Amino acid sequence: PISNYSVGEEISNSAPINIAWSPPGLAKHRKCALAALTTNLTLSIWSAEGKLQEEGSWARRLIINDALADHFEDCDDELSHLTVSTKERLRLRSRIRAFAWAPALPGPELTGVVGTHLSYGQHMIAVSNDDNYLVFLKIESPTSTLGAERDWRADVLIHESFAPPSDTIFLKPNVFEDMVKQQRYISHIAWSPWIIRDDSHHSVIVYATNEDVRAQAITYTNGRMTLDNEVIYTGYVL
């Protein structure tokens, strides 16, 4: 749309720009699922029902953008620094710029055949959108829920926004330079392995904007996630 100088994701050829395997246990037979981010800013989860070598056994199980749209429809009270339009705000918050799978949660040390798992933790993924949000979602499948869920689903655990500097906020930018200045979306995300402390899982997520590098500590306890204060590392050329 002309309002944000986009050529239009709806006419994109949807070429993949980033792919990553999930930890094992999410797809059928406890295999890995594949997340694919395409040029139309859509993040999809794929898996195979049969042999991995057969193209026909692969199918798209989930579109993460749909989960973001459902979640942010109920967040009308959270204003955007980029637009005042409710429709445009939802569109920006549903477009995904980067993602990272959470490493596998460490489980109890159980004896089993070498190279196999006897227990699997919650599968999670972090994504960034076009409205300066970092969103954490849990991913569930019929396999990971032992049949309790018939379909694949994604639910938001928590989201966090970061405000750009006040001198780069233009509610109605008139020139292209102003639009570029206020675009501070996260372009890269990295998630550290977990450690267990005080009956909780702890990790660190690091992400880069076009201005700086930032990090937050994550605590995951009994299905709930909390974030620590954001640390900003400035002076880096990205």
C-alpha positions as a printed Julia matrix, in Angstrom:
238×3 Matrix{Float64}:
  0.0     0.0    0.0
  1.12    3.53  -0.76
  0.7     4.46   2.91
  3.92    2.64   3.82
  5.69    2.54   0.44
  5.26   -1.22   0.0
  5.18   -2.93  -3.38
  2.47   -5.15  -1.9
  3.01   -8.52  -0.25
 -0.14   -9.75  -2.0
  1.72   -9.75  -5.36
  4.89  -11.34  -3.98
  5.98  -14.64  -5.5
  6.37  -15.92  -1.91
  9.96  -17.08  -2.28
 11.39  -18.47   0.98
 13.86  -16.16   2.73
 14.43  -18.15   5.93
 13.77  -21.72   7.07
 14.47  -23.54  10.34
 13.73  -26.95  11.87
 11.88  -27.19  15.15
 13.19  -29.34  17.98
 12.07  -32.98  17.61
  8.69  -34.12  18.85
  6.31  -31.79  17.0
  5.66  -33.56  13.7
  4.33  -37.07  13.1
  6.42  -39.9   14.58
  8.07  -37.28  16.85
  9.99  -35.75  13.96
 10.83  -32.08  13.43
  8.55  -29.56  11.73
  9.86  -26.95   9.32
  9.14  -23.23   9.66
  9.39  -21.23   6.42
  9.28  -17.43   6.17
  8.5   -16.12   2.7
  8.85  -12.76   0.97
  5.17  -11.96   1.51
  6.0   -11.87   5.26
  4.09  -15.08   5.98
  5.46  -17.7    8.39
  4.19  -21.24   7.8
  4.79  -24.53   9.6
  5.24  -27.59   7.35
  5.54  -31.29   8.11
  5.43  -34.65   6.32
  2.92  -37.42   6.94
  4.94  -40.1    5.16
  8.4   -40.38   3.67
 10.35  -37.14   3.75
 11.63  -37.75   0.22
  8.12  -37.76  -1.25
  6.87  -34.3   -2.15
  3.23  -35.34  -1.8
  3.66  -36.22   1.88
  4.43  -32.59   2.8
  1.71  -30.09   3.69
  1.39  -26.7    5.35
 -0.06  -27.32   8.81
 -0.2   -23.82  10.28
  0.08  -20.13   9.37
  1.49  -18.17  12.31
  0.2   -14.86  10.91
 -3.38  -16.04  11.54
 -2.59  -16.55  15.25
 -1.15  -13.02  15.44
 -4.24  -11.55  13.79
 -6.55  -13.36  16.23
 -4.47  -12.23  19.2
 -4.06   -8.56  18.29
 -7.75   -8.14  17.42
 -8.28   -8.12  21.19
 -5.53   -5.54  21.81
 -7.22   -2.43  20.43
 -6.17   -0.43  23.48
 -2.49   -0.76  22.51
 -1.77    2.2   20.24
  0.75    2.06  17.43
  3.57    4.52  16.74
  3.25    3.88  13.02
 -0.44    4.34  12.23
 -3.72    5.51  13.72
 -5.85    3.27  11.5
 -7.21    0.19  13.29
 -7.21   -1.87  10.09
 -3.66   -0.86   9.17
 -2.47   -1.5   12.73
 -3.77   -5.07  12.65
 -2.16   -5.62   9.25
  1.24   -4.42  10.49
  1.02   -6.6   13.59
  0.2    -9.67  11.49
  3.21   -9.34   9.16
  6.26  -11.33  10.29
  9.8   -10.11   9.71
 11.91  -12.66  11.61
 11.53  -15.76  13.77
 13.46  -18.21  15.95
 12.5   -21.56  17.47
 13.02  -22.02  21.19
 15.63  -24.7   21.9
 14.24  -27.9   23.36
 13.32  -27.61  27.02
 15.57  -29.81  29.18
 13.62  -32.68  30.67
 14.21  -35.25  33.39
 17.15  -37.58  32.88
 15.44  -40.83  31.92
 17.09  -43.99  30.71
 16.3   -44.99  27.14
 17.79  -46.21  23.89
 20.75  -44.05  22.86
 19.63  -41.25  20.55
 15.95  -41.36  21.52
 13.74  -39.11  23.63
 11.41  -40.33  26.33
  9.87  -36.92  27.08
  9.29  -33.72  25.12
  8.73  -30.19  26.34
  6.56  -27.39  25.02
  7.45  -26.18  21.52
  7.72  -22.39  21.25
  8.65  -19.85  18.61
  9.43  -16.12  18.75
  8.48  -13.78  15.91
  8.79  -10.07  15.19
  6.25   -8.03  13.26
  6.08   -4.71  11.43
  4.76   -2.78  14.43
  7.82   -3.14  16.67
  6.53   -6.17  18.58
  8.29   -9.32  19.73
  5.73  -12.13  20.15
  6.19  -15.54  21.79
  3.87  -18.38  20.77
  3.44  -22.01  21.76
  2.95  -24.5   18.93
  0.91  -27.66  19.43
  0.16  -30.56  17.1
 -1.79  -33.83  17.35
  1.55  -35.53  18.03
  2.81  -33.14  20.73
 -0.54  -33.27  22.58
 -0.81  -37.06  22.25
 -4.02  -36.69  20.28
 -5.72  -34.18  22.59
 -5.68  -31.66  19.72
 -6.91  -32.82  16.32
 -5.41  -29.86  14.49
 -2.2   -27.87  14.68
 -2.57  -24.63  16.61
 -0.55  -21.63  17.76
 -1.35  -19.51  20.82
  0.38  -16.34  21.99
  2.1   -16.7   25.36
  3.22  -13.09  25.7
  4.09  -10.11  23.54
  6.41   -7.17  24.08
  6.64   -3.88  22.2
  9.53   -1.47  22.09
  8.96    2.19  21.37
 11.24    3.96  18.89
 12.91    7.25  19.91
 10.49   10.17  20.08
 12.29   12.03  17.28
 11.51    9.19  14.84
  7.76    9.0   15.47
  5.69   10.5   12.65
  1.99    9.67  12.76
  1.57   11.16   9.29
  4.97   11.05   7.57
  5.07   13.17   4.43
  8.41   12.13   2.98
 10.12    8.79   2.44
 12.97    9.62   4.84
 10.53   10.03   7.74
  8.97    6.65   6.98
 12.37    4.93   6.96
 13.4     6.56  10.26
 10.43    5.16  12.17
 10.77    1.62  10.87
 12.54   -0.16  13.72
 11.26   -3.68  13.2
 13.38   -6.58  14.45
 15.28   -8.19  11.59
 17.19  -10.96  13.42
 16.35  -13.13  16.46
 18.49  -15.67  18.34
 17.38  -17.83  21.31
 19.85  -19.34  23.79
 19.57  -22.85  25.33
 17.63  -23.24  28.58
 18.91  -23.75  32.09
 16.87  -24.95  35.08
 16.95  -22.88  38.26
 14.4   -22.66  41.11
 12.02  -25.08  39.37
 11.83  -22.75  36.35
 13.4   -22.71  32.9
 15.53  -19.68  32.08
 16.87  -18.48  28.74
 17.98  -15.34  26.89
 16.66  -14.0   23.62
 18.72  -11.53  21.58
 17.37   -9.49  18.68
 18.61   -6.78  16.34
 16.82   -3.75  14.93
 18.25   -1.46  12.29
 19.56    0.72  15.14
 20.87   -1.52  17.93
 21.06   -4.98  19.53
 18.77   -5.85  22.43
 18.38   -8.77  24.84
 15.89  -10.02  27.4
 15.97  -12.8   29.95
 13.06  -15.26  29.74
 11.52  -17.32  32.53
  9.15  -20.19  31.69
  7.25  -21.83  34.55
  4.28  -24.21  34.33
  3.19  -22.98  30.91
  3.6   -19.27  31.69
  6.31  -16.99  30.33
  7.69  -13.77  31.83
 10.25  -11.35  30.45
 12.91   -9.41  32.33
 13.96   -5.83  31.66
 15.3    -5.14  28.18
 19.04   -4.55  27.79
 20.12   -2.36  24.87
 23.58   -2.59  23.33
 24.33    0.55  21.33
 27.19    1.58  19.11
 27.21   -1.53  16.93
 27.24   -1.4   13.17
 24.62   -3.88  11.97
